[in-house]
């Protein structure tokens, strides 16, 4: 399960608002039972705060926000079907994580 893969959110309570989860954990930690993810929601579904913290990303022509402040660890077995890769957005994702963790 490579870093920056996008998965369907299988959690019945949250998938309506956040249909996808972006895996941000390093591939080197693939043997762990848990993984770190950031949920995505459709643009316009929530009020966008700081653009650097919540960059816009696209899946199948639809625009989503990366909800970086909602960063979470979940059991790897709870990941749904992989639907794509955001490796092309690496710079924006790392910048959002840096901003969340360091403020810069």
C-alpha positions as CSV (number, residue, x, y, z in Angstrom):
1,X,0.0,0.0,0.0
2,X,2.1,2.8,-1.3
3,X,2.3,6.3,0.2
4,X,-0.1,8.7,-1.4
5,X,-2.5,6.0,-2.5
6,X,-6.2,7.1,-2.3
7,X,-8.8,4.7,-0.8
8,X,-12.5,4.6,-0.4
9,X,-13.6,5.4,3.1
10,X,-15.4,2.4,4.5
11,X,-16.5,4.0,7.8
12,X,-20.3,4.3,7.6
13,X,-20.3,7.3,9.9
14,X,-17.9,9.5,8.0
15,X,-17.9,8.4,4.3
16,X,-20.8,10.6,3.4
17,X,-18.7,13.7,4.2
18,X,-15.3,12.2,3.6
19,X,-15.6,9.6,0.8
20,X,-11.8,9.1,0.4
21,X,-8.7,8.6,2.6
22,X,-5.2,9.5,1.5
23,X,-2.5,7.3,2.9
24,X,0.5,9.4,4.0
25,X,2.6,6.9,6.0
26,X,5.9,6.0,4.5
27,X,6.2,2.8,2.5
28,X,9.0,1.7,4.8
29,X,6.4,1.2,7.6
30,X,4.1,-1.0,5.5
31,X,4.4,-3.9,7.9
32,X,2.6,-2.0,10.7
33,X,-1.0,-2.9,11.5
34,X,-2.0,0.7,11.3
35,X,-1.5,3.5,8.8
36,X,-1.8,7.3,8.8
37,X,-4.4,8.8,6.6
38,X,-5.9,12.2,5.7
39,X,-9.6,12.3,4.7
40,X,-10.8,14.1,1.6
41,X,-14.1,15.9,1.1
42,X,-15.7,17.5,-1.9
43,X,-14.8,21.1,-2.4
44,X,-17.7,23.2,-1.1
45,X,-18.8,20.6,1.4
46,X,-16.9,22.4,4.3
47,X,-15.6,25.9,4.7
48,X,-12.1,26.0,3.5
49,X,-9.6,27.4,5.9
50,X,-6.1,28.0,4.9
51,X,-5.4,26.9,1.3
52,X,-1.9,25.6,2.2
53,X,-3.3,23.4,5.0
54,X,-6.2,22.1,2.8
55,X,-4.9,21.9,-0.8
56,X,-7.3,21.0,-3.6
57,X,-6.9,17.7,-5.3
58,X,-8.8,16.0,-8.2
59,X,-10.3,12.5,-8.5
60,X,-12.1,11.6,-11.7
61,X,-12.7,15.2,-12.6
62,X,-14.2,16.1,-9.2
63,X,-12.4,18.5,-6.9
64,X,-11.7,17.6,-3.3
65,X,-10.0,19.2,-0.3
66,X,-7.3,17.4,1.7
67,X,-8.5,17.8,5.3
68,X,-5.0,17.8,6.8
69,X,-6.2,18.8,10.3
70,X,-8.2,15.6,10.4
71,X,-5.0,13.5,10.1
72,X,-5.6,10.1,11.8
73,X,-4.2,6.6,12.3
74,X,-6.5,3.7,11.4
75,X,-6.1,0.0,11.2
76,X,-4.7,-0.9,7.8
77,X,-7.4,-3.5,7.4
78,X,-10.1,-0.7,7.5
79,X,-8.9,0.8,4.2
80,X,-11.3,0.3,1.4
81,X,-10.7,-0.2,-2.3
82,X,-7.7,1.8,-3.8
83,X,-9.0,4.3,-6.3
84,X,-5.9,6.2,-7.3
85,X,-2.6,7.7,-6.5
86,X,-1.7,11.3,-5.6
87,X,2.0,11.0,-6.0
88,X,1.8,13.9,-8.4
89,X,0.6,16.0,-5.6
90,X,3.5,15.1,-3.3
91,X,4.8,18.7,-2.9
92,X,1.3,20.0,-1.9
93,X,0.7,17.1,0.5
94,X,4.1,17.4,2.2
95,X,3.7,21.2,2.4
96,X,0.3,20.7,4.1
97,X,1.8,18.3,6.6
98,X,4.7,20.6,7.3
99,X,2.4,23.5,7.9
100,X,0.2,21.3,10.3
101,X,3.3,20.1,12.2
102,X,5.6,23.0,12.2
103,X,3.5,26.0,11.2
104,X,5.9,26.7,8.3
